[in-house]
Amino acid sequence: MEERFIVTIIQCFFIALGVMIGGSLIGSIGAFLTGDPPFTQINRIAKNLRIWAIVAAIGGTFDAIYNFERGILEGSTIDLVKQIVLIITAMGGANTALLIIEWIIQEEIE
């Protein structure tokens, strides 16, 4: 693997992690200000933010679809494999963030 791709993998992981943790914690401030229970809102926000964290980490859906198309139609399988690795890495970042959020709020996120 080339060095730039490894950098992209690491950034993808931490972008997904940051979107999940930051979005959940900052979103709970709004819940606190409106009188809703913040930990319950962190739980709800984290569940809803999972897919958006993955999409943000891989750089949007159109680029990913273009790389899949290029991998399938033009026979560039390395681009297809790279995109799959990026998606799996983003999922790992989102899942790690969920584990951290569960640890912070002491509730299980379903």
PLY file of the C-alpha trace (Angstrom):
ply
format ascii 1.0
element vertex 110
property float x
property float y
property float z
element edge 109
property int vertex1
property int vertex2
end_header
0.00 0.00 0.00
1.23 3.45 -0.72
2.02 5.83 2.10
-0.64 8.41 1.18
-3.39 5.79 1.35
-2.36 4.83 4.89
-2.62 8.50 5.88
-6.10 8.58 4.32
-7.13 5.47 6.28
-6.03 7.02 9.58
-7.80 10.29 8.79
-10.96 8.44 7.77
-11.04 6.58 11.10
-10.62 9.70 13.19
-13.04 11.80 11.15
-15.79 9.26 11.79
-14.83 9.09 15.45
-14.83 12.88 15.77
-18.17 13.34 14.03
-19.80 10.83 16.35
-18.33 12.08 19.63
-18.47 15.76 18.79
-21.95 15.64 17.33
-23.36 13.67 20.23
-21.79 15.75 22.96
-22.50 19.12 21.37
-26.03 18.01 20.50
-26.63 17.13 24.13
-25.92 20.74 25.10
-29.06 21.70 23.19
-30.98 19.05 25.09
-29.67 20.41 28.39
-30.70 23.96 27.47
-34.24 22.84 26.55
-34.68 20.77 29.70
-34.42 17.31 28.12
-32.20 14.66 29.73
-28.74 15.07 28.11
-27.62 11.42 28.43
-30.78 10.17 26.77
-30.25 12.65 23.94
-26.60 11.62 23.55
-27.84 8.06 23.12
-30.45 9.08 20.53
-28.11 11.39 18.63
-25.35 8.76 18.50
-27.74 6.22 16.96
-28.84 8.70 14.30
-25.36 10.00 13.53
-23.71 6.67 12.65
-24.36 6.71 8.91
-23.55 10.41 8.58
-20.21 9.92 10.31
-19.32 7.22 7.79
-20.41 9.37 4.85
-18.45 12.36 6.17
-15.37 10.23 6.70
-15.29 8.79 3.18
-15.79 12.23 1.66
-19.35 12.02 0.45
-21.28 9.38 -1.41
-20.71 10.52 -4.99
-16.94 10.05 -4.84
-17.41 6.60 -3.37
-19.90 5.64 -6.09
-17.54 6.95 -8.77
-14.68 4.84 -7.39
-16.92 1.75 -7.32
-17.97 2.43 -10.92
-14.38 2.88 -12.02
-13.38 -0.31 -10.21
-16.10 -2.39 -11.82
-16.39 -0.93 -15.33
-12.77 -0.03 -16.02
-11.28 -3.04 -14.28
-9.44 -0.96 -11.69
-9.85 -3.37 -8.80
-7.32 -1.55 -6.62
-9.66 1.48 -6.48
-12.53 -0.81 -5.52
-10.49 -2.43 -2.74
-9.29 0.95 -1.47
-12.86 2.26 -1.26
-14.03 -0.83 0.61
-11.13 -0.46 3.07
-12.05 3.21 3.62
-15.69 2.33 4.32
-14.69 -0.41 6.77
-12.26 1.98 8.48
-15.00 4.62 8.80
-17.31 2.00 10.29
-14.58 1.12 12.77
-14.23 4.78 13.76
-17.98 5.12 14.25
-18.12 1.90 16.29
-15.19 3.02 18.46
-16.99 6.31 19.09
-20.12 4.40 20.13
-18.07 2.40 22.62
-16.58 5.60 24.05
-20.03 7.20 24.28
-21.41 4.11 26.02
-18.52 4.34 28.46
-19.23 8.02 29.14
-23.01 7.74 29.62
-22.96 4.26 31.22
-25.86 3.10 29.04
-25.93 0.60 26.24
-26.70 2.06 22.83
-28.99 -0.28 20.91
0 1
1 2
2 3
3 4
4 5
5 6
6 7
7 8
8 9
9 10
10 11
11 12
12 13
13 14
14 15
15 16
16 17
17 18
18 19
19 20
20 21
21 22
22 23
23 24
24 25
25 26
26 27
27 28
28 29
29 30
30 31
31 32
32 33
33 34
34 35
35 36
36 37
37 38
38 39
39 40
40 41
41 42
42 43
43 44
44 45
45 46
46 47
47 48
48 49
49 50
50 51
51 52
52 53
53 54
54 55
55 56
56 57
57 58
58 59
59 60
60 61
61 62
62 63
63 64
64 65
65 66
66 67
67 68
68 69
69 70
70 71
71 72
72 73
73 74
74 75
75 76
76 77
77 78
78 79
79 80
80 81
81 82
82 83
83 84
84 85
85 86
86 87
87 88
88 89
89 90
90 91
91 92
92 93
93 94
94 95
95 96
96 97
97 98
98 99
99 100
100 101
101 102
102 103
103 104
104 105
105 106
106 107
107 108
108 109
